[in-house]
Amino acid sequence: MPQSTIETVVDMLAARRDQIDLAIEALGGPATGAKPSKRPSTAEPAKVRRGRPPMSEEDRQAASERMKKFWAERRKATKKAAKKAADKG
């Protein structure tokens, strides 16, 4: 395709784009092609804390003890099940 033909096509497309932008503006939408924001516009967005709050040393220690107890009981139950299966078989 010759260079002048490409330039002509580009110019035609740009003109058509301008017409479409004007039509969108007339209908009340944004002419940039960007989607409208779903968040309501406010002067200051609300500060939302995400994630978990930090744990204190006492909370960490309590959680550690709970999990040690949990896994000890879990190992005990596994050993019982294995012994029961071995006795059966």
C-alpha positions as CSV (number, residue, x, y, z in Angstrom):
1,M,0.0,0.0,0.0
2,P,1.5,3.4,-0.9
3,Q,2.3,5.8,1.9
4,S,-0.2,8.4,0.6
5,T,-3.0,5.8,0.8
6,I,-2.1,4.9,4.4
7,E,-2.0,8.6,5.4
8,T,-5.4,9.1,3.8
9,V,-6.9,6.1,5.7
10,V,-5.4,7.4,9.0
11,D,-6.8,10.9,8.4
12,M,-10.2,9.4,7.6
13,L,-10.1,7.3,10.8
14,A,-9.0,10.3,12.9
15,A,-11.9,12.3,11.5
16,R,-14.4,9.5,12.3
17,R,-13.0,9.2,15.8
18,D,-13.5,12.9,16.4
19,Q,-17.1,12.6,15.2
20,I,-17.7,9.7,17.6
21,D,-16.1,11.6,20.5
22,L,-18.5,14.5,19.8
23,A,-21.5,12.2,19.7
24,I,-20.5,10.7,23.1
25,E,-20.0,14.1,24.6
26,A,-23.4,15.1,23.4
27,L,-24.9,12.0,25.1
28,G,-23.3,13.0,28.3
29,G,-20.6,10.4,28.6
30,P,-16.8,10.8,28.8
31,A,-15.0,11.3,25.5
32,T,-11.8,9.7,26.7
33,G,-13.0,6.1,26.5
34,A,-12.5,5.7,30.2
35,K,-15.1,3.9,32.2
36,P,-16.8,6.0,34.9
37,S,-15.6,5.4,38.4
38,K,-17.6,3.0,40.6
39,R,-16.4,4.7,43.7
40,P,-18.4,7.9,44.7
41,S,-16.2,10.9,44.4
42,T,-15.5,12.5,47.8
43,A,-13.0,15.1,48.9
44,E,-11.2,12.6,51.1
45,P,-11.5,8.9,50.6
46,A,-12.3,6.9,53.7
47,K,-9.3,5.3,55.3
48,V,-9.9,1.6,55.4
49,R,-7.5,-0.6,57.3
50,R,-6.9,-3.8,55.4
51,G,-5.6,-7.1,56.8
52,R,-5.3,-8.3,60.3
53,P,-4.4,-6.2,63.3
54,P,-0.9,-6.9,64.7
55,M,-0.8,-9.6,67.4
56,S,0.7,-8.9,70.8
57,E,3.4,-11.1,72.3
58,E,0.8,-12.7,74.7
59,D,-1.6,-13.4,71.8
60,R,1.2,-15.1,69.8
61,Q,2.2,-17.2,72.8
62,A,-1.4,-18.3,73.4
63,A,-1.8,-19.2,69.7
64,S,1.4,-21.2,69.8
65,E,0.2,-23.1,72.8
66,R,-3.2,-23.8,71.2
67,M,-1.5,-25.1,68.1
68,K,0.9,-27.3,70.0
69,K,-2.0,-28.9,71.8
70,F,-3.9,-29.3,68.6
71,W,-1.1,-31.0,66.7
72,A,-0.3,-33.2,69.8
73,E,-3.9,-34.4,69.8
74,R,-3.8,-34.9,66.0
75,R,-0.6,-37.1,66.3
76,K,-2.2,-39.1,69.1
77,A,-5.4,-39.7,67.0
78,T,-3.2,-40.7,64.0
79,K,-1.3,-43.2,66.1
80,K,-4.5,-44.7,67.5
81,A,-5.9,-45.1,64.0
82,A,-2.7,-46.7,62.7
83,K,-2.6,-49.1,65.6
84,K,-6.3,-50.0,65.2
85,A,-5.7,-50.7,61.4
86,A,-2.6,-52.8,62.2
87,D,-4.5,-54.9,64.8
88,K,-7.3,-55.4,62.3
89,G,-5.1,-56.4,59.4
